[in-house]
Amino acid sequence: MRVIRLSATDDAALADALRDYRDLTDVALRRVTEPAEGLYIAESAKVIARALAAGHVPRSVLLQERWLGDIEPLLAGHPDVPVYVAPAERIASITGFDVHRGALAAMHRPALPDPRELLRGARRIVVLEDIVDHTNVGAIFRSVAGLGADAVFITPRCADPLYRRSVRVSMGTVLQVPWTRLPEWHEARPLLHEAGFHIAAFALADDSVALDAFAAAAPERVAILLGAEGDGLSTRALAAADSVVTIPMLHGVDSLNVASASAVALWALRR
């Protein structure tokens, strides 16, 4: 490995190399720079291992000395990738937060697949419309990985699944679950219907069907459509749906958190 141990005077010489790791707490900045530069940050040896196993290519690694032995075998196929080693306090000064899991990697983003590729052969998919909370996005991906949907599709304004917090909350499963972005609803609806999917919108509505009743006679191909926190699904999404499905609740509670709802829906509609 190309191991580079950082000293107190390295900042100027390595400014360009280390800028991938700076200001990681600034969500607005990272939304602008990461897609344009084609990068995301993988945090922890486990997540880095999953990224590499998925075929993603690292640009560099930043870690504490004690994690070097864990990372070395993972980078066997990438001998030219620089590995920056520094004490925890130095890494915190670079990133702006305490890196509790010891290792970060700046990874090149893979190209997103064409939605038609992921729809081909799929039976259960999850569609996320404009969910802006990265924690919920990561938790939904973990449910998808654990409960068996074939892919995740996100709308143009949905939060980035490769944002550091989403990846961490998902335990790296965003790097395992196939996903891509859908176009706007006037294009997305016919795309899903052409592939044979019944669009099941999870929302509160007078004409909704209870999840257990829907699951008892579920179509062969179902797109589970989940909406944003607070506002729920847009009127365009509801108009695109073939059914509106509700999870029956007790004690005056009207709905679950969207990540929890995804797990319930996936369990009920498991194949």
PyMOL commands that set and color helices and strands:
alter all, ss='L'
color gray80, all
select helices_A, chain A and resi 15-21+27-37+45-53+65-75+88-95+115-119+134-147+164-169+173-175+185-194+211-216+235-240+258-268
alter helices_A, ss='H'
color red, helices_A
select strands_A, chain A and resi 2-5+39-43+58-63+82-85+103-108+124-128+151-154+179-181+198-202+209-210+222-226+243-246
alter strands_A, ss='S'
color yellow, strands_A
deselect
rebuild
show_as cartoon
